[in-house]
Structures are given as structure tokens and as C-alpha cells.
Amino acid sequence: MEKLITLQLTMFILMLTGLFLRKKELITAEGKRVLTDLVINVILPANIIKSFLIEFNKTIFLNFLSILLISIGLQILCIFLSHVLYKKETAPRRKVLQYGIVCSNAGFLGNPLAEGVFGSMGLSLASIYLIPMRVVMWSVGVSFFTESPDKKTLIKKVLTHPCIIAVLLGISLMLSQFKLPGFLLTPLTSLSSCNTAMSMLVVGTILAEIDFHNLIDKTLLSYTVLRLLLLPLIIFTVCSLLPIDSMVKGVSTLLTAMPTGATTAILASKYEGDAPFATKCVVFTTALSLVTTFIWSMILL
């Protein structure tokens, strides 16, 4: 309990720090972009590789397979929901909501939370869980805003994503049980330890850029309930009915409960979606997730 409360408060303070620095222009818009790229392309991949430097056995293999299948099942459900819900919404807003269902912020916000709650093994499971979502977000997800990329473009986009490369490299190191020399392990560990702080600072800069007046409307509220409560409840219920390891259930539920992905606002702005509404989805679900993830963590521990 004390560890969880400390983690939540730490992440909240780091987000407030990012918000303050952005408001004071100590982190500019360009600085925010650079920080985001740094986290996605360097710090998070290092964190993922580090998480796989563990002893490999049959139990770990079965857990990896279980969480991969759970994640695939969730993506199939999300794709279905994205096609049947929000048909009455205007096209620009519908694009945002459809993408927001299939793509959460699990890779950015979920990884440090999974590691904080469940340790190094939790982060390894989270990395496997995220593979189907990364595939869907760059295929079906992008098709909501524009033409779906051809197979060659899709495969290149997925396989060259720094986090996917990190997962493949990490799995290779784990399977081979290769011990990295100190001159590689030390900088890898140093970069990995920056993940939570840097990720939360970037989330704080996102929070700083929203106008909280007239933030909530009926559609946003119903979408938030689906994103933060109903989807994780479905995963939690299914996992509870199956003979699945408790950590697999915990990581799956926690990452399913993550808020809207920041790429939702980026794509909406680029491809004539409702960018202001997309930003509201990102910020409102991120802010509310401070409460809901704490509740889910309490249930799962």
C-alpha cells in the first residue's frame, strides 16, 4: 500500500513539474517535441531492453504467451467497437474516438506504472502486451484518419519502431542469457532509470496546453468511462475466469486502463480530425487516470 501511494504521488509531482515548466516556457513547444522523441527513441527502448535481462524459464514463456493472446483479443474487441460506436458523431470527431479506442497511452504511461507496481517482470510483460497495439495503431488506427498504409509500409513502420526493436533485442538477450559487459550495461541501466521521470514530465507538458473551460461534454464522458473503466473491467473479468498468472492479469488490466494516446491529438491535427476535441480526450483521460489507475492498482495488488 505504502509503495503504491508513494509511486502515485511521485508520478503526480513529476507531472506537475512538467506542467509548471511548460507554463513558464522553460520547456518550449520545440523542447516538448525533443523530450518526447528522446523518451520514445532512447530512454524507453533502454528501459525495455533492461527489463528483459532476467532468467528465462517455462513459466515466463507461458506468461508471455498468455499476455500476448490477451492483448490480441483486446485489439480485436477494440477494432469492433470502433466500427459500431459513435456512428452519429461528425466525421472529424468520429476519427478521434475510433482511434482513441484502439490506441491508448499504455506505452508511454503504462510502462513506468507496470514497472513501479509489478517490478522488472511487470515491465517485461508490458512490453509483450504492447506489440499488438503498436501493430494496430499504425495500420487500422491510421486508416481512421487516412488511407490505410500498404503492407510494405506497415511492416517497415512496425519493425523499425524503436520500442519494437528493443523488444526483439531484449527477447534475444533473455533467450540466449547473454550477459552484457559492464561498459554496455551501465549506460543502459542509467538511461533506463530515467524513464519514469522523463515520461511524467512529458505528460505534464501535455496537461499544460489544454483549456479546462468547457472541457467535458457527454461524448467525452462516455468515451472516458469506456477507456478507463469498462475495457479494463472486461479484461479483469476474463482473466479472473481463466487460469492465468496473477501478474499477467494485473499488467493486462492496468495497461488496458491507460488514458488516450498522445498520438491521437497529433494525427487529428495532421489529418483534419477534431484536434481540440482530441486534445481534450488526451488531457481529461490522463488527469482522471490518476484516480482510476490508483483504484485498479489497489484491486490488483
N, C-alpha and C positions, 0 to 999 in steps of 0.2 A: 504493500500500500504506500509506504513512505517513498519507495523508489519511483513508483508511478507518478505520485504527486510532484516529486522533485523534477522528473522528466517533463511533465506537462508545464510546470511553472518556468522551467529553463527555456523550453521552446517558445512559450508565450513572451518571455522577456526578450529573447533574441528577435522575435517578430516585431515587437515594439521598438527595438533598437533600429531595425531596418526601416520601419515606418518613420521614425524620427529623423534618421539620416537622409531619407528621400525627401521628406517635407522641408528640411533645411537645405536641400540641394547639395548636401555633402556627397550624396550619391546622385549623380545626374541621370537623365534618361539613357544616355550612352553608357554610363557606368553600370546601370542596371542590366543593360544588354550584355556587357562584358562579363559581369558577375554570373549571369545566367549561363552564358556559354562556358565559363570556367567550371561551373558546377557540373553541367551536363557532359562536357567533353573531357574533363580531367579528374575532378575530385570524386564524383560519383562512380566512374569506372574503377578508380583506385579502390574505393570503398567496396565495390562488388568483388573485385579480384581478391582483396584481403579476406572477405567473408568466406571464400571457398578454400582457404588454407587450413583445412580441418582433416581429420582422419575419416576416410571413406569406408562405409560398410553396407551391408544389405539393408539395414533399417533406413539409412539415409537415402539409398536408392529408391526404396518403396515410398518414402515420404516425398521425394522429388517427383516421382511419377504421379502420386496422388494429387499433389497441389497443381501440377500441370494439367491434369484432367479436369480438376475443379475450375481452373481458370478458363479452359477451353469451353466448358459448359456454360460458364457465366457470360462469355463473349457471345455465344450463340443466343442466349436469352436476351442480352442487351441489343443485339442486332435486330431481333424480332420486335422488341419493344420500341426500338427507334423507328420502325416502319409502321407500327399500328397506333402509336400515341401522337398527339399534337398535330393531327391532320387539319384541324381547324385554324391553326396558327398561320400567320403570314409567312411567306417563303423565307425571308431573311431571319425571322425568329425561329422558324422550324429547323433550319440548318443548325443553329446554335444548340437547340435542345437535343436534336438527334445525335450530334457529335458529343455533346455533354454526357449522354447516356453511355456511349461505348468507350469513352476516354476519360479517365479520372486523373487526379494528380498523384496517383499511387507511387509512381517512380520518383517523384521529387519530394513529396512529403511523407509517403508511406515507408520508404526505406529507412530513414533515421528513426521513425517511430517503431517499426518492426525490430530494429536492432536494439533500441532502448528498452523495449518491453520484453523481447524474447532472446536477446543476445546475438552472438555471431551466427548461430544456426538459423535464427529468425530472419536475418538479412539474406542468407543463402537461399532460404525458401522463398523469400520475397522476390529475389532475382529470377527464380524459375517461374513464379506466378506471373511476372510481368511480361514474359515472352509473348504469349498470345495477344495481350493487349497492345503491345508495340506493333505487332503484325497488323492487327485490325485498324489501329489508329492511322496507319499510313496507307491503308487500302480502302476498306469500307468507309472509314471515318472521313478521309479526304474526299471521297466521292460524294459526300453530302454537300460539300461546298463547290466541287468542280468535277470534271471528268475523272473517273477512276483511273489511276495510273496503269499502264500496261504491265504485264508480268515481269518483264526485264527490269523496268524502273522500280517496281515494288521490291523485287528480290534484292536489288542493289541498295535501295533505301534501308531495308531491314538489316541486311548483313553488314552494312558499313556504319550502322549506328554505333557510337562508342560504347553504349551500355550493352548491346548485344555482343560486340567483340569482347568486352570484359567478361560477360557470362561464359562465352565459349572458351576463353583463355583460362578463366577460373576453374571451369569444369575439367579442363585438360590437366591443370596443376593438381586438382584434387584426385582425379583418377590415377594419375601417374605417381602421386605422392612425392613429387619433386620438391626439394627444399630450396627455396630461393636463397642466393647468397646475401650476406648482410648488406652489401652496398646497394642491392635492389630492394630488399625487404624493408630497410629503414626508411627510405623516402616514400615507399608505398604506404607504410604504416602512418607516416606523418601526414601525407595527403588524405588518407582515409579518415583520420581523426578530425579533419576539418569539415566533414560532410554535414553534420547536424547544424553547426553554427552558420556555415555559409548558406545552406538551404533555407534556414529560417530567416536569415537576413533578406534573401531574395523574396521570400513570401511577404515579408514586411513591406518591401518596396512596392509590391502589388497592392497591398492594402492601402498604401498612402495615396494612390491615384484614383480613388473612387469617391464620388459624391454620394454621401449617405442619405441625402434628402431624396424622398420618393424612391427609395431603394427597393422596397418589397412590393410585389404585386401577386395576384392569385396564381398565375402560371409559375412564377419563380418559387413560390412557396410549395406548390405541389411537386415541382421538379426536385426541390431540396429534400423533401420527405422521401421521395423515391431514391435519390442519390445517397443520402446519409443514413437512412433507416430501413427502407423496405428491401433494397438489394442485399445489404449485409445480413438482414434478418433471414432472407431466403437461403443464403449460403450457410449461415449459422445453423438453421434448421436441418438442411440437407446433411451437413457434416455431422450433426448430432445423431442423425438416424443411421449413419454409416460407421463401420468400424475403422475410423480414421484417427491417427495420432492427434493428441490434443494440441500440439504446437502447430500442426498443419491446419487444423480448424481455426486456431487463434489467428495465425498470419493471414489465412484466406479471408476471414471475416473482417479483420482490421483493415486490410488493403482494399477490400470491397467498399468499406465505409469512408474512403477518402473523398475529398471535395472535387469539384470540377477542375479539369486540367487547364493550365495557363495557356496551352496551345489553342484552346477554344476561342479565346479573345483574339489571338494572333491571326488565326485563319479567317475568323469573321471579318476582321479589318481588311484582310488581303483580298477576300473573295466575295465582297458585297453581302456579307451577313449583317445581322444587327449587332454591331460591335459594342455599343453602350450596354445593351442587354447582356451580351456575352461577358463583359467585364463585371457586371453585377452578379452574374451566376458564379463567376470565379471567386469574387470577394465575399459574397454572402455565404456561400457554402464553406469557404475557407474559415471565415470567422466563426460560423456555427459549429464547424467540425472540432473546434477547441473543446466544446462541451460534449458533443456526441462521441468523439473518439475516447474521451475520458470514461464515458459511460460504458462503451463497448470494451474498453480495456479492463474495467472493473468486473464486467461479466465474464470475460475470458480468462482472467487470472485465477 
